[in-house]
Amino acid sequence: MARREFAEHGLSGGRVDAIAAQMRTTKRMIYYYFGSKEDSTRLCLSSLCNIRDIEQELNLDSLEPADAIKRMITFTFDYEEAHPDFIRLVSIENIHNGAYRRAIEKDPRPKMRP
């Protein structure tokens, strides 16, 4: 829900009210479990940015160069088709000069309460 909201409207346009309504909860509960709107954005981005970890599992080093390129291209298109919000969230992150990605690299654990 939050991922779709931020992908469609960006950080500044995404509304916690809308996320709460879609999740049938209150804003207070979202803030309790996920922290600030920025923390929620970071959590959404981190859930999608595992693409590099998945790419490592492709074992491209074991393939001939042309086959490795084909596998990488196929994987990339399939991943982006399966995760339509990925491109939009990455584009938004680029507008913010990678601020949330850097925060994820410093502390990869989501700030979510149990």
N, CA, C and O atoms as a GROMACS GRO file, in nm:
protein
  456
    1MET      N    1   0.081  -0.119   0.000
    1MET     CA    2   0.000   0.000   0.000
    1MET      C    3   0.086   0.126   0.000
    1MET      O    4   0.069   0.215  -0.083
    2ALA      N    5   0.180   0.132   0.094
    2ALA     CA    6   0.266   0.250   0.103
    2ALA      C    7   0.354   0.260  -0.021
    2ALA      O    8   0.377   0.369  -0.073
    3ARG      N    9   0.404   0.147  -0.066
    3ARG     CA   10   0.491   0.148  -0.184
    3ARG      C   11   0.417   0.207  -0.303
    3ARG      O   12   0.472   0.289  -0.375
    4ARG      N   13   0.294   0.165  -0.324
    4ARG     CA   14   0.214   0.217  -0.435
    4ARG      C   15   0.188   0.367  -0.418
    4ARG      O   16   0.199   0.444  -0.514
    5GLU      N   17   0.154   0.409  -0.296
    5GLU     CA   18   0.127   0.551  -0.269
    5GLU      C   19   0.249   0.636  -0.300
    5GLU      O   20   0.237   0.739  -0.366
    6PHE      N   21   0.367   0.594  -0.251
    6PHE     CA   22   0.488   0.673  -0.276
    6PHE      C   23   0.532   0.666  -0.422
    6PHE      O   24   0.585   0.763  -0.475
    7ALA      N   25   0.510   0.553  -0.486
    7ALA     CA   26   0.546   0.542  -0.628
    7ALA      C   27   0.458   0.632  -0.714
    7ALA      O   28   0.506   0.692  -0.811
    8GLU      N   29   0.331   0.644  -0.678
    8GLU     CA   30   0.239   0.727  -0.757
    8GLU      C   31   0.254   0.875  -0.728
    8GLU      O   32   0.238   0.958  -0.818
    9HIS      N   33   0.285   0.910  -0.602
    9HIS     CA   34   0.282   1.051  -0.564
    9HIS      C   35   0.413   1.107  -0.511
    9HIS      O   36   0.422   1.227  -0.484
   10GLY      N   37   0.514   1.022  -0.497
   10GLY     CA   38   0.642   1.068  -0.443
   10GLY      C   39   0.634   1.088  -0.293
   10GLY      O   40   0.528   1.073  -0.233
   11LEU      N   41   0.748   1.122  -0.232
   11LEU     CA   42   0.750   1.141  -0.088
   11LEU      C   43   0.665   1.260  -0.047
   11LEU      O   44   0.584   1.251   0.046
   12SER      N   45   0.682   1.370  -0.115
   12SER     CA   46   0.607   1.490  -0.074
   12SER      C   47   0.459   1.478  -0.105
   12SER      O   48   0.377   1.536  -0.033
   13GLY      N   49   0.422   1.405  -0.209
   13GLY     CA   50   0.282   1.392  -0.245
   13GLY      C   51   0.212   1.273  -0.182
   13GLY      O   52   0.089   1.273  -0.170
   14GLY      N   53   0.289   1.172  -0.141
   14GLY     CA   54   0.230   1.055  -0.078
   14GLY      C   55   0.170   1.092   0.057
   14GLY      O   56   0.231   1.167   0.134
   15ARG      N   57   0.054   1.041   0.085
   15ARG     CA   58  -0.017   1.078   0.207
   15ARG      C   59  -0.036   0.958   0.298
   15ARG      O   60  -0.082   0.852   0.256
   16VAL      N   61   0.002   0.976   0.424
   16VAL     CA   62  -0.018   0.871   0.523
   16VAL      C   63  -0.167   0.846   0.541
   16VAL      O   64  -0.208   0.732   0.569
   17ASP      N   65  -0.250   0.949   0.526
   17ASP     CA   66  -0.396   0.932   0.532
   17ASP      C   67  -0.442   0.827   0.430
   17ASP      O   68  -0.521   0.739   0.461
   18ALA      N   69  -0.391   0.839   0.310
   18ALA     CA   70  -0.430   0.746   0.203
   18ALA      C   71  -0.383   0.605   0.233
   18ALA      O   72  -0.456   0.508   0.210
   19ILE      N   73  -0.262   0.592   0.286
   19ILE     CA   74  -0.209   0.460   0.321
   19ILE      C   75  -0.294   0.400   0.432
   19ILE      O   76  -0.330   0.282   0.426
   20ALA      N   77  -0.326   0.479   0.533
   20ALA     CA   78  -0.408   0.431   0.645
   20ALA      C   79  -0.545   0.385   0.596
   20ALA      O   80  -0.595   0.282   0.640
   21ALA      N   81  -0.604   0.461   0.506
   21ALA     CA   82  -0.736   0.424   0.454
   21ALA      C   83  -0.729   0.292   0.377
   21ALA      O   84  -0.816   0.206   0.392
   22GLN      N   85  -0.626   0.275   0.296
   22GLN     CA   86  -0.611   0.151   0.219
   22GLN      C   87  -0.586   0.031   0.311
   22GLN      O   88  -0.629  -0.080   0.281
   23MET      N   89  -0.517   0.055   0.422
   23MET     CA   90  -0.485  -0.053   0.514
   23MET      C   91  -0.593  -0.072   0.621
   23MET      O   92  -0.585  -0.162   0.704
   24ARG      N   93  -0.694   0.014   0.617
   24ARG     CA   94  -0.803   0.010   0.715
   24ARG      C   95  -0.749   0.019   0.858
   24ARG      O   96  -0.784  -0.060   0.945
   25THR      N   97  -0.663   0.119   0.877
   25THR     CA   98  -0.606   0.146   1.009
   25THR      C   99  -0.602   0.296   1.029
   25THR      O  100  -0.662   0.372   0.952
   26THR      N  101  -0.532   0.339   1.131
   26THR     CA  102  -0.520   0.482   1.158
   26THR      C  103  -0.379   0.530   1.128
   26THR      O  104  -0.285   0.451   1.124
   27LYS      N  105  -0.367   0.659   1.108
   27LYS     CA  106  -0.234   0.718   1.088
   27LYS      C  107  -0.147   0.691   1.211
   27LYS      O  108  -0.027   0.663   1.199
   28ARG      N  109  -0.208   0.699   1.326
   28ARG     CA  110  -0.133   0.679   1.450
   28ARG      C  111  -0.066   0.541   1.452
   28ARG      O  112   0.049   0.530   1.494
   29MET      N  113  -0.136   0.438   1.408
   29MET     CA  114  -0.079   0.304   1.406
   29MET      C  115   0.036   0.295   1.305
   29MET      O  116   0.136   0.230   1.332
   30ILE      N  117   0.021   0.360   1.192
   30ILE     CA  118   0.130   0.360   1.092
   30ILE      C  119   0.253   0.427   1.150
   30ILE      O  120   0.364   0.375   1.139
   31TYR      N  121   0.234   0.543   1.212
   31TYR     CA  122   0.348   0.613   1.271
   31TYR      C  123   0.408   0.532   1.387
   31TYR      O  124   0.530   0.534   1.406
   32TYR      N  125   0.326   0.462   1.463
   32TYR     CA  126   0.376   0.381   1.573
   32TYR      C  127   0.466   0.269   1.521
   32TYR      O  128   0.577   0.250   1.572
   33TYR      N  129   0.420   0.196   1.420
   33TYR     CA  130   0.495   0.081   1.370
   33TYR      C  131   0.606   0.118   1.273
   33TYR      O  132   0.710   0.052   1.271
   34PHE      N  133   0.586   0.220   1.193
   34PHE     CA  134   0.682   0.249   1.087
   34PHE      C  135   0.758   0.379   1.104
   34PHE      O  136   0.845   0.409   1.023
   35GLY      N  137   0.728   0.455   1.207
   35GLY     CA  138   0.799   0.581   1.229
   35GLY      C  139   0.746   0.691   1.138
   35GLY      O  140   0.627   0.696   1.108
   36SER      N  141   0.833   0.778   1.097
   36SER     CA  142   0.795   0.893   1.015
   36SER      C  143   0.762   0.852   0.872
   36SER      O  144   0.782   0.737   0.831
   37LYS      N  145   0.711   0.947   0.797
   37LYS     CA  146   0.683   0.922   0.656
   37LYS      C  147   0.813   0.890   0.582
   37LYS      O  148   0.814   0.806   0.492
   38GLU      N  149   0.921   0.956   0.620
   38GLU     CA  150   1.051   0.929   0.559
   38GLU      C  151   1.097   0.786   0.590
   38GLU      O  152   1.153   0.719   0.504
   39ASP      N  153   1.073   0.741   0.714
   39ASP     CA  154   1.108   0.603   0.749
   39ASP      C  155   1.026   0.503   0.668
   39ASP      O  156   1.077   0.400   0.626
   40SER      N  157   0.900   0.535   0.646
   40SER     CA  158   0.814   0.448   0.565
   40SER      C  159   0.864   0.442   0.422
   40SER      O  160   0.865   0.334   0.361
   41THR      N  161   0.906   0.555   0.368
   41THR     CA  162   0.961   0.558   0.233
   41THR      C  163   1.087   0.474   0.226
   41THR      O  164   1.106   0.397   0.131
   42ARG      N  165   1.172   0.488   0.325
   42ARG     CA  166   1.296   0.412   0.330
   42ARG      C  167   1.267   0.262   0.336
   42ARG      O  168   1.334   0.183   0.269
   43LEU      N  169   1.169   0.223   0.413
   43LEU     CA  170   1.131   0.083   0.423
   43LEU      C  171   1.080   0.030   0.289
   43LEU      O  172   1.114  -0.081   0.249
   44CYS      N  173   0.999   0.110   0.221
   44CYS     CA  174   0.948   0.070   0.089
   44CYS      C  175   1.063   0.053  -0.010
   44CYS      O  176   1.068  -0.046  -0.083
   45LEU      N  177   1.153   0.147  -0.012
   45LEU     CA  178   1.266   0.141  -0.104
   45LEU      C  179   1.356   0.022  -0.071
   45LEU      O  180   1.403  -0.047  -0.161
   46SER      N  181   1.380  -0.001   0.056
   46SER     CA  182   1.467  -0.112   0.092
   46SER      C  183   1.406  -0.246   0.055
   46SER      O  184   1.479  -0.340   0.024
   47SER      N  185   1.274  -0.255   0.057
   47SER     CA  186   1.210  -0.381   0.020
   47SER      C  187   1.225  -0.411  -0.129
   47SER      O  188   1.219  -0.526  -0.171
   48LEU      N  189   1.244  -0.307  -0.208
   48LEU     CA  190   1.262  -0.327  -0.352
   48LEU      C  191   1.408  -0.329  -0.394
   48LEU      O  192   1.441  -0.383  -0.500
   49CYS      N  193   1.493  -0.273  -0.314
   49CYS     CA  194   1.633  -0.259  -0.356
   49CYS      C  195   1.717  -0.382  -0.328
   49CYS      O  196   1.839  -0.374  -0.326
   50ASN      N  197   1.653  -0.494  -0.308
   50ASN     CA  198   1.728  -0.618  -0.293
   50ASN      C  199   1.765  -0.674  -0.429
   50ASN      O  200   1.814  -0.787  -0.439
   51ILE      N  201   1.742  -0.597  -0.534
   51ILE     CA  202   1.771  -0.643  -0.670
   51ILE      C  203   1.918  -0.682  -0.685
   51ILE      O  204   1.949  -0.778  -0.755
   52ARG      N  205   2.008  -0.610  -0.621
   52ARG     CA  206   2.151  -0.642  -0.633
   52ARG      C  207   2.183  -0.777  -0.568
   52ARG      O  208   2.266  -0.852  -0.618
   53ASP      N  209   2.117  -0.807  -0.458
   53ASP     CA  210   2.137  -0.938  -0.394
   53ASP      C  211   2.088  -1.049  -0.486
   53ASP      O  212   2.153  -1.153  -0.500
   54ILE      N  213   1.974  -1.028  -0.548
   54ILE     CA  214   1.918  -1.128  -0.638
   54ILE      C  215   2.008  -1.146  -0.760
   54ILE      O  216   2.027  -1.258  -0.808
   55GLU      N  217   2.062  -1.035  -0.811
   55GLU     CA  218   2.152  -1.044  -0.927
   55GLU      C  219   2.274  -1.131  -0.896
   55GLU      O  220   2.323  -1.202  -0.984
   56GLN      N  221   2.322  -1.126  -0.773
   56GLN     CA  222   2.437  -1.209  -0.736
   56GLN      C  223   2.405  -1.357  -0.748
   56GLN      O  224   2.495  -1.438  -0.773
   57GLU      N  225   2.280  -1.393  -0.732
   57GLU     CA  226   2.238  -1.533  -0.741
   57GLU      C  227   2.227  -1.582  -0.886
   57GLU      O  228   2.205  -1.701  -0.909
   58LEU      N  229   2.242  -1.493  -0.982
   58LEU     CA  230   2.233  -1.532  -1.123
   58LEU      C  231   2.357  -1.607  -1.170
   58LEU      O  232   2.355  -1.669  -1.276
   59ASN      N  233   2.465  -1.603  -1.092
   59ASN     CA  234   2.591  -1.672  -1.127
   59ASN      C  235   2.639  -1.637  -1.267
   59ASN      O  236   2.670  -1.725  -1.347
   60LEU      N  237   2.645  -1.510  -1.295
   60LEU     CA  238   2.685  -1.464  -1.429
   60LEU      C  239   2.830  -1.498  -1.461
   60LEU      O  240   2.866  -1.514  -1.578
   61ASP      N  241   2.913  -1.508  -1.359
   61ASP     CA  242   3.054  -1.538  -1.383
   61ASP      C  243   3.075  -1.677  -1.443
   61ASP      O  244   3.178  -1.704  -1.506
   62SER      N  245   2.978  -1.764  -1.425
   62SER     CA  246   2.991  -1.900  -1.476
   62SER      C  247   2.948  -1.911  -1.623
   62SER      O  248   2.959  -2.019  -1.683
   63LEU      N  249   2.901  -1.801  -1.681
   63LEU     CA  250   2.850  -1.803  -1.819
   63LEU      C  251   2.945  -1.734  -1.915
   63LEU      O  252   3.030  -1.654  -1.876
   64GLU      N  253   2.928  -1.768  -2.041
   64GLU     CA  254   2.998  -1.693  -2.146
   64GLU      C  255   2.943  -1.550  -2.146
   64GLU      O  256   2.827  -1.530  -2.109
   65PRO      N  257   3.024  -1.452  -2.185
   65PRO     CA  258   2.979  -1.312  -2.178
   65PRO      C  259   2.844  -1.286  -2.245
   65PRO      O  260   2.758  -1.220  -2.186
   66ALA      N  261   2.823  -1.336  -2.365
   66ALA     CA  262   2.696  -1.311  -2.435
   66ALA      C  263   2.578  -1.373  -2.359
   66ALA      O  264   2.472  -1.312  -2.350
   67ASP      N  265   2.598  -1.493  -2.305
   67ASP     CA  266   2.492  -1.558  -2.228
   67ASP      C  267   2.466  -1.485  -2.096
   67ASP      O  268   2.351  -1.475  -2.051
   68ALA      N  269   2.572  -1.432  -2.035
   68ALA     CA  270   2.557  -1.357  -1.910
   68ALA      C  271   2.476  -1.229  -1.935
   68ALA      O  272   2.391  -1.192  -1.854
   69ILE      N  273   2.504  -1.163  -2.046
   69ILE     CA  274   2.430  -1.041  -2.080
   69ILE      C  275   2.283  -1.074  -2.105
   69ILE      O  276   2.195  -1.002  -2.058
   70LYS      N  277   2.257  -1.180  -2.177
   70LYS     CA  278   2.118  -1.222  -2.202
   70LYS      C  279   2.045  -1.252  -2.072
   70LYS      O  280   1.931  -1.211  -2.052
   71ARG      N  281   2.112  -1.326  -1.983
   71ARG     CA  282   2.049  -1.360  -1.855
   71ARG      C  283   2.020  -1.234  -1.774
   71ARG      O  284   1.913  -1.222  -1.714
   72MET      N  285   2.115  -1.140  -1.773
   72MET     CA  286   2.096  -1.016  -1.696
   72MET      C  287   1.982  -0.933  -1.753
   72MET      O  288   1.901  -0.879  -1.678
   73ILE      N  289   1.975  -0.922  -1.885
   73ILE     CA  290   1.868  -0.845  -1.949
   73ILE      C  291   1.732  -0.910  -1.922
   73ILE      O  292   1.636  -0.841  -1.889
   74THR      N  293   1.725  -1.041  -1.936
   74THR     CA  294   1.600  -1.112  -1.911
   74THR      C  295   1.557  -1.093  -1.766
   74THR      O  296   1.441  -1.064  -1.738
   75PHE      N  297   1.652  -1.110  -1.673
   75PHE     CA  298   1.621  -1.092  -1.532
   75PHE      C  299   1.570  -0.950  -1.506
   75PHE      O  300   1.470  -0.932  -1.437
   76THR      N  301   1.638  -0.850  -1.560
   76THR     CA  302   1.601  -0.711  -1.535
   76THR      C  303   1.461  -0.682  -1.584
   76THR      O  304   1.381  -0.623  -1.512
   77PHE      N  305   1.429  -0.723  -1.705
   77PHE     CA  306   1.294  -0.700  -1.758
   77PHE      C  307   1.188  -0.774  -1.675
   77PHE      O  308   1.082  -0.719  -1.645
   78ASP      N  309   1.217  -0.900  -1.639
   78ASP     CA  310   1.122  -0.977  -1.560
   78ASP      C  311   1.101  -0.914  -1.422
   78ASP      O  312   0.988  -0.906  -1.374
   79TYR      N  313   1.209  -0.869  -1.359
   79TYR     CA  314   1.201  -0.807  -1.227
   79TYR      C  315   1.117  -0.679  -1.232
   79TYR      O  316   1.031  -0.657  -1.147
   80GLU      N  317   1.145  -0.597  -1.332
   80GLU     CA  318   1.072  -0.471  -1.343
   80GLU      C  319   0.925  -0.493  -1.377
   80GLU      O  320   0.839  -0.416  -1.335
   81GLU      N  321   0.896  -0.597  -1.453
   81GLU     CA  322   0.756  -0.629  -1.482
   81GLU      C  323   0.684  -0.679  -1.356
   81GLU      O  324   0.568  -0.646  -1.333
   82ALA      N  325   0.754  -0.758  -1.276
   82ALA     CA  326   0.694  -0.810  -1.154
   82ALA      C  327   0.685  -0.706  -1.042
   82ALA      O  328   0.605  -0.722  -0.950
   83HIS      N  329   0.765  -0.600  -1.051
   83HIS     CA  330   0.768  -0.495  -0.949
   83HIS      C  331   0.748  -0.359  -1.018
   83HIS      O  332   0.844  -0.283  -1.030
   84PRO      N  333   0.627  -0.328  -1.061
   84PRO     CA  334   0.605  -0.206  -1.139
   84PRO      C  335   0.639  -0.077  -1.065
   84PRO      O  336   0.665   0.026  -1.129
   85ASP      N  337   0.638  -0.080  -0.934
   85ASP     CA  338   0.670   0.043  -0.859
   85ASP      C  339   0.820   0.068  -0.850
   85ASP      O  340   0.863   0.178  -0.814
   86PHE      N  341   0.899  -0.033  -0.884
   86PHE     CA  342   1.044  -0.023  -0.870
   86PHE      C  343   1.102   0.097  -0.946
   86PHE      O  344   1.175   0.177  -0.888
   87ILE      N  345   1.070   0.109  -1.073
   87ILE     CA  346   1.124   0.216  -1.157
   87ILE      C  347   1.086   0.353  -1.102
   87ILE      O  348   1.169   0.443  -1.093
   88ARG      N  349   0.960   0.368  -1.064
   88ARG     CA  350   0.914   0.497  -1.012
   88ARG      C  351   0.983   0.532  -0.881
   88ARG      O  352   1.026   0.646  -0.862
   89LEU      N  353   0.994   0.434  -0.790
   89LEU     CA  354   1.060   0.462  -0.662
   89LEU      C  355   1.208   0.494  -0.681
   89LEU      O  356   1.262   0.582  -0.615
   90VAL      N  357   1.273   0.423  -0.771
   90VAL     CA  358   1.414   0.452  -0.799
   90VAL      C  359   1.428   0.590  -0.861
   90VAL      O  360   1.522   0.663  -0.829
   91SER      N  361   1.338   0.627  -0.949
   91SER     CA  362   1.341   0.761  -1.010
   91SER      C  363   1.324   0.869  -0.904
   91SER      O  364   1.393   0.971  -0.905
   92ILE      N  365   1.229   0.847  -0.813
   92ILE     CA  366   1.208   0.942  -0.704
   92ILE      C  367   1.332   0.950  -0.616
   92ILE      O  368   1.372   1.059  -0.574
   93GLU      N  369   1.391   0.836  -0.588
   93GLU     CA  370   1.513   0.833  -0.508
   93GLU      C  371   1.625   0.911  -0.577
   93GLU      O  372   1.702   0.980  -0.511
   94ASN      N  373   1.634   0.900  -0.709
   94ASN     CA  374   1.735   0.975  -0.783
   94ASN      C  375   1.712   1.125  -0.771
   94ASN      O  376   1.808   1.202  -0.762
   95ILE      N  377   1.587   1.168  -0.770
   95ILE     CA  378   1.555   1.310  -0.752
   95ILE      C  379   1.607   1.359  -0.617
   95ILE      O  380   1.650   1.474  -0.603
   96HIS      N  381   1.604   1.270  -0.516
   96HIS     CA  382   1.651   1.305  -0.383
   96HIS      C  383   1.799   1.274  -0.364
   96HIS      O  384   1.848   1.267  -0.251
   97ASN      N  385   1.870   1.256  -0.475
   97ASN     CA  386   2.015   1.233  -0.474
   97ASN      C  387   2.056   1.111  -0.391
   97ASN      O  388   2.162   1.111  -0.329
   98GLY      N  389   1.972   1.010  -0.390
   98GLY     CA  390   2.006   0.885  -0.322
   98GLY      C  391   2.006   0.893  -0.171
   98GLY      O  392   2.068   0.809  -0.105
   99ALA      N  393   1.938   0.991  -0.114
   99ALA     CA  394   1.940   1.009   0.032
   99ALA      C  395   1.889   0.888   0.108
   99ALA      O  396   1.950   0.848   0.208
  100TYR      N  397   1.779   0.829   0.064
  100TYR     CA  398   1.723   0.716   0.137
  100TYR      C  399   1.807   0.591   0.117
  100TYR      O  400   1.822   0.511   0.209
  101ARG      N  401   1.862   0.573   0.000
  101ARG     CA  402   1.950   0.458  -0.028
  101ARG      C  403   2.073   0.465   0.060
  101ARG      O  404   2.117   0.364   0.115
  102ARG      N  405   2.131   0.584   0.076
  102ARG     CA  406   2.248   0.598   0.163
  102ARG      C  407   2.211   0.564   0.307
  102ARG      O  408   2.289   0.502   0.379
  103ALA      N  409   2.091   0.605   0.350
  103ALA     CA  410   2.045   0.572   0.485
  103ALA      C  411   2.030   0.421   0.501
  103ALA      O  412   2.062   0.366   0.606
  104ILE      N  413   1.982   0.354   0.398
  104ILE     CA  414   1.966   0.209   0.402
  104ILE      C  415   2.103   0.142   0.411
  104ILE      O  416   2.120   0.046   0.486
  105GLU      N  417   2.200   0.193   0.336
  105GLU     CA  418   2.334   0.134   0.339
  105GLU      C  419   2.398   0.150   0.477
  105GLU      O  420   2.469   0.061   0.522
  106LYS      N  421   2.372   0.264   0.545
  106LYS     CA  422   2.427   0.286   0.678
  106LYS      C  423   2.361   0.195   0.781
  106LYS      O  424   2.428   0.143   0.871
  107ASP      N  425   2.230   0.176   0.769
  107ASP     CA  426   2.156   0.094   0.864
  107ASP      C  427   2.048   0.018   0.787
  107ASP      O  428   1.938   0.069   0.770
  108PRO      N  429   2.079  -0.104   0.740
  108PRO     CA  430   1.985  -0.177   0.653
  108PRO      C  431   1.861  -0.229   0.724
  108PRO      O  432   1.765  -0.270   0.658
  109ARG      N  433   1.860  -0.227   0.856
  109ARG     CA  434   1.743  -0.279   0.927
  109ARG      C  435   1.630  -0.177   0.924
  109ARG      O  436   1.651  -0.059   0.955
  110PRO      N  437   1.510  -0.220   0.888
  110PRO     CA  438   1.397  -0.129   0.890
  110PRO      C  439   1.366  -0.087   1.032
  110PRO      O  440   1.383  -0.165   1.126
  111LYS      N  441   1.322   0.035   1.049
  111LYS     CA  442   1.285   0.088   1.179
  111LYS      C  443   1.139   0.057   1.206
  111LYS      O  444   1.055   0.146   1.213
  112MET      N  445   1.110  -0.070   1.222
  112MET     CA  446   0.972  -0.112   1.241
  112MET      C  447   0.960  -0.174   1.380
  112MET      O  448   1.043  -0.254   1.422
  113ARG      N  449   0.855  -0.136   1.450
  113ARG     CA  450   0.832  -0.193   1.583
  113ARG      C  451   0.769  -0.331   1.570
  113ARG      O  452   0.696  -0.358   1.474
  114PRO      N  453   0.798  -0.418   1.666
  114PRO     CA  454   0.739  -0.553   1.662
  114PRO      C  455   0.589  -0.551   1.687
  114PRO      O  456   0.525  -0.656   1.686
   0.00000   0.00000   0.00000
